[in-house]
């Protein structure tokens, strides 16, 4: 059989589908409005903390480190005058709480590679200048989808 239904159910759990729906919605909103809804970010963080406290079986250190990665991105945002938006930092914090540090690093590595590729492509095609900002959330969403695909194919 080509598709293992049990693996699909495991990878596309209710939690992962809710996370993916949030990421897709936030990405669309970010692309069109160039900002991220505070309400959506607050809800995402509340859901992530609730999940971590009630359901998650990982150790607390991985969850705390994931949250710290989001805090670090918020700090970078402040230092650079929002070269990376505050919304991205809050989103990464929610993802870090939900996924833990190691899965978050996989998501962010994929997101940054895709973002760099897209930026390079836009510069080569002379669509944008060096100072043009790309929204980060669609690339984070793609990174999360990459993580889910990796869990299906390589677990």
VMD Tcl script that draws the C-alpha trace (Angstrom):
set ca {
  {0.00 0.00 0.00}
  {1.31 3.43 -0.92}
  {-0.13 5.42 1.98}
  {0.02 4.12 5.52}
  {-3.29 5.27 7.02}
  {-2.09 4.77 10.60}
  {0.94 6.98 9.98}
  {-1.26 9.65 8.37}
  {-3.53 9.65 11.45}
  {-0.49 9.96 13.69}
  {1.10 12.82 11.74}
  {-2.17 14.63 11.01}
  {-3.37 14.54 14.60}
  {-6.01 17.00 15.77}
  {-3.29 19.07 17.44}
  {-1.19 19.27 14.29}
  {-4.23 20.12 12.15}
  {-5.22 22.93 14.53}
  {-1.65 24.24 14.44}
  {-1.58 24.03 10.64}
  {-4.93 25.83 10.37}
  {-3.63 28.62 12.62}
  {-0.43 28.92 10.61}
  {-2.27 28.99 7.29}
  {-4.73 31.63 8.52}
  {-2.00 33.79 10.04}
  {0.07 33.46 6.85}
  {-2.76 34.62 4.60}
  {-3.51 37.52 6.94}
  {0.19 38.47 7.09}
  {0.64 38.38 3.31}
  {-2.36 40.63 2.67}
  {-2.16 43.01 5.63}
  {1.60 42.92 6.40}
  {0.80 42.32 10.07}
  {-0.32 39.49 12.34}
  {-3.49 39.60 14.42}
  {-2.76 40.01 18.13}
  {-5.89 38.05 18.95}
  {-4.73 35.09 16.84}
  {-1.27 35.21 18.44}
  {-2.73 35.40 21.96}
  {-5.03 32.46 21.21}
  {-2.16 30.46 19.68}
  {0.01 31.02 22.77}
  {-2.85 30.15 25.14}
  {-3.57 26.95 23.22}
  {0.14 26.03 23.14}
  {0.55 26.53 26.89}
  {-2.68 24.61 27.58}
  {-1.49 21.76 25.37}
  {1.93 21.71 27.03}
  {0.42 21.60 30.51}
  {-2.44 19.18 29.86}
  {-1.39 16.80 27.10}
  {2.28 17.02 26.25}
  {4.55 14.28 27.52}
  {7.87 15.97 26.64}
  {10.05 17.24 29.40}
  {9.54 20.78 30.57}
  {13.06 21.81 29.50}
  {12.31 21.25 25.79}
  {9.10 23.27 26.08}
  {10.82 26.08 28.00}
  {13.67 26.16 25.49}
  {11.14 26.43 22.65}
  {9.50 29.38 24.41}
  {12.95 30.91 24.98}
  {13.63 30.76 21.24}
  {10.53 32.88 20.69}
  {11.66 35.29 23.40}
  {15.06 35.51 21.72}
  {13.38 36.40 18.43}
  {11.33 39.06 20.24}
  {14.60 40.46 21.62}
  {16.15 40.49 18.16}
  {13.05 42.25 16.88}
  {13.43 44.95 19.50}
  {17.18 45.40 18.92}
  {16.82 45.62 15.13}
  {13.84 47.97 15.16}
  {11.48 45.24 13.95}
  {13.59 43.93 11.08}
  {11.86 40.75 12.21}
  {8.36 41.63 13.37}
  {7.11 41.19 16.91}
  {4.32 39.01 15.56}
  {6.87 36.57 14.19}
  {8.48 36.37 17.62}
  {5.15 35.65 19.32}
  {4.34 33.05 16.67}
  {7.70 31.34 17.14}
  {7.13 31.35 20.90}
  {3.77 29.58 20.47}
  {5.31 27.07 18.07}
  {8.24 26.53 20.43}
  {5.90 25.79 23.32}
  {3.85 23.42 21.16}
  {6.70 21.64 19.37}
  {9.61 21.91 21.78}
  {13.03 23.25 20.88}
  {14.24 20.51 18.55}
  {11.21 20.39 16.28}
  {11.06 24.19 16.34}
  {14.66 24.33 15.12}
  {13.74 22.00 12.24}
  {10.80 24.24 11.31}
  {12.87 27.43 11.53}
  {15.80 25.99 9.57}
  {13.48 25.01 6.73}
  {11.72 28.39 6.93}
  {14.96 30.35 6.73}
  {16.28 28.28 3.82}
  {13.04 28.82 1.91}
  {13.00 32.52 2.83}
  {16.59 32.98 1.65}
  {15.82 31.17 -1.60}
  {12.72 33.32 -2.23}
  {14.60 36.53 -1.41}
  {17.46 35.55 -3.70}
  {15.06 34.68 -6.48}
  {13.26 38.03 -6.12}
  {16.56 39.91 -6.16}
  {17.82 38.03 -9.21}
  {14.58 38.68 -11.08}
  {14.77 42.32 -9.96}
  {11.29 42.19 -8.46}
  {12.35 43.87 -5.23}
  {15.15 45.93 -3.82}
  {17.50 44.79 -1.09}
  {15.41 46.62 1.51}
  {12.08 44.96 0.69}
  {10.70 42.82 3.53}
  {9.17 39.42 2.93}
  {6.52 38.13 5.36}
  {8.02 35.35 7.44}
  {4.87 33.45 8.44}
  {4.28 31.71 5.08}
  {7.80 30.31 5.31}
  {7.24 29.20 8.92}
  {4.06 27.47 7.71}
  {6.02 25.76 4.93}
  {8.63 24.73 7.51}
  {5.90 23.20 9.68}
  {4.50 21.34 6.67}
  {8.03 20.11 5.96}
  {8.23 18.85 9.56}
  {4.95 16.96 9.14}
  {6.15 15.44 5.85}
  {9.38 14.42 7.54}
  {7.46 12.75 10.36}
  {5.46 10.78 7.81}
  {8.28 9.73 5.51}
  {11.19 9.31 7.92}
  {9.71 8.12 11.19}
}
mol new
graphics top color blue
foreach p $ca { graphics top sphere $p radius 0.5 }
foreach p [lrange $ca 0 end-1] q [lrange $ca 1 end] { graphics top cylinder $p $q radius 0.2 }
display resetview
